[in-house]
Amino acid sequence: MASYRIEQRIETLAQNAVMKDGRIEARFSVDQVSYSHWDFDFNRGWSSDFWLAEASIEAENYRAAFRRFREDLSRVVPRISLLFRESL
């Protein structure tokens, strides 16, 4: 099996932040996918409404790796969207 690095940019409609222990975090992980703010730095904060989902996936081919990545995204992104929608 080979390892495939896959990334997907996700646009959001809400200005959202991730907090951990009262500190701003620009990333979080669920399963094997890591989500980070597209253009975050501590001086400017969140300057865009995009997140980057990225993962390294072991699979027999790129199609299988991409399918697994999309399955992981399809479980997490709707839940995140609902949380942010409800908080507006």
Secondary structure, DSSP 8 states (H G I E B T S, - for coil): -EEEEEEEEEE-SS---EEETTEEESEEEETTEEEEETTEETTTEE-SSEEEEEEEEEESSHHHHHHHHHHHHHHHHHHHHHHHHHH-
